[in-house]
Amino acid sequence: MESSASRIILGIDPGSNVTGYGVIQMKGSKISVLDMGVFKMPKGDDHFEKLKAIFRSTSEIIRKHKPTEFSVEAPFYGNNVQSMLKLGRAQGVAISAALSENLPVFEYSPRKVKQSITGNGAASKEQVAAMLKQMYGITIDEKYMDATDGLAVAVCHAFSNKISATDDKVSGWAAFVKKNPGRIK
């Protein structure tokens, strides 16, 4: 039997110019979209100002929605080391905002996020957005696909943790039976 306790999950797709976010509420196995959008970073080359904006914006969303869990997409490894460094920093300040509010943090690879939403780990942003639109009836602004990426991270976390969020992990079938005698028929 699944717990009907409500969980609010914030998903973040960090970026040094645009950071996408999605907030969902999960009651039992029902997922509702509460909010989604983007944080646009200040124009210019001052990367530290952008990091400050990511921290501040993430903190504001946390205060507004009071999530119980924080999920973030891991930076995508590419050929450009400088881009990877900037994305890692963006992710780090978003995680810092969550940790400063004592939220548990969960990280998912881009492939895992796409796989959980579309069934295809190599899906395009457009395919992920279309699937989320179909699943939750959301409106998608083509200019801000990062918002659906943030939402996808939150939904990925919800799908990945339906059981483990309410039950302790066990090391095998024998341990499960011992821990849960009432669940065996």
N, C-alpha and C positions, 0 to 999 in steps of 0.2 A: 504494500500500500504506500502510495507516494504522499509525502508531507504536503499540506496545503499552506505551509508558511510562505509568506511573501518574501521574495528576494528582488532587490533592485540592482541591476548590473549596468555599470558604465563601461562602454567599450571605446577605446581610443586608437585611431590610426595616426601616429605621429608623423609630422612633416615639418621641415624647417620654414616653409612658406605658408602652407595650409595644413591644419590638423583637423581631421574629422572625428566626430564623436557621435555615439548613439547611446541612448538610455532606454532600457527595457525593464518591465516588471514581470516577474515570473511567479505565478500562483499555481502550485502543483505543476502540471505540464503545459499550462496555458501561458503564452507569451504575449504581452501587450507592449507596443512601442509608445514610450512616454515622450521622447524628445530625440531629435537628431539635428546636426548642423555642422558648421565648420568654424574654426578660429582662424582668422586671417592674420598673419604676422605683419608687423610694421614693415613698410618698404625700406629698402636700403641694404647696406652691407653689414650692419652691426648685428652679428650673430647672437651676441649676448643679450641684446634688447629683445630679439625674437624668442630666446629661451625664457626670458623673464615673462614675456607675454603668454607663452605656453603654460608656464607654471601658474600664472595668475588666472588665466581662462579656465584651466582644468580645476583649480581650486574653487572657482565660482560655480562651475557645474556641479561639483561635489556638494557644496553648501546648498545649492538650489534643490537637488534631487535626493540627497542623502542616500547614495547607493550603499549596498551592503558588500559589494564585490567590485573589483576593478580589473578589467581585462585590457590587454594592450597587444598590438601587433608588433612582432619582432622586426627590426630593420631588414630590408631585403638586401642581400649581398650582391653587389654589382662590381663592375670593373673600376669605378671611380672611388678611390679611398677617401677623398675629401667629402664626397656626398655621404658615404657610409658613416663617417665620423659625425657629420652634422645630424644625420638621422638618429644615430645612437645617443647623441646629446639631447635631442628633442624627446626621444623616448625616456631618457633618464630623468628629465625635469618633470615630465608627466607622471612618471612612477613616484618621484619624490613628493609631488602634490598628494598622491593617493596615500603614500606612507605617512605623510604628516597628519593625515586624518585617520590613521590606524586602519586603513582598508587592506584586506588581503589582496595581493596582486597575482595575476595569472597572465602568462605570456604565450602567444600562439604564433606559429610561423605563418607567413602569407599563404603558403600552400595548404596548411591545415584549415585556415579560415575559409578559403575558397572551396575546399573539399567538403566541409561541413554544411555549406550553404547550397552548393550546386551539385555536389557529387563528383566534381572534377577539380583537382588541385591546380590545373593550369587554366582555369576559367578566366575570362577577361573581366575587367571592372564592370562593363556593361551587362555581362551575364549574371554577375553577382547582384547588381542593382535590380535587374529584371526579376530575378528569383525572389528577392526581398519584397519587391512591389507586389508580386503575385501572392506571397505568403501572408503579408500583413496589410495590403491595400494602401501602402504609403505613396505619397506623391514624390516623384524624383525630379530634381532640378539637374539637368545634364551638366551644368556648369560646376556643380559641387558634388562630384562623385565621391569625394573624400568623406562626405557625410554618410553615404551608404557603406563605405568601407568601415567606418567606426561602428555603425550599427551591426555590420556583419561580424565584427570582433565580439561584440556583446552576445549576439545570438550563438556564435560558435561556442563561447564559454557556457552559455545556458545548455546547449546540446551536449557538451562534453562533461558537464557536471550534474546532470539530472539525478543520477544515483548517488554519486560520491558526495554531493552536498548534504544529503540527509543520512547517509549511512557511512560508517567507518569502513575503510578498505580492509579486506581480509586477504590472506596469502594463498588461499586455495579453497576448493570445494569443502574439504573437511572442516576448515576453520569457519567457513560460512555457515555450515549446518550446525556446528557447535554454538556459534554466536546467535543464530536465528532459528531455534527449534520450532517456533510457531509458524514459520513461513514454509515449512516442508509438509507436503501432503502425501 
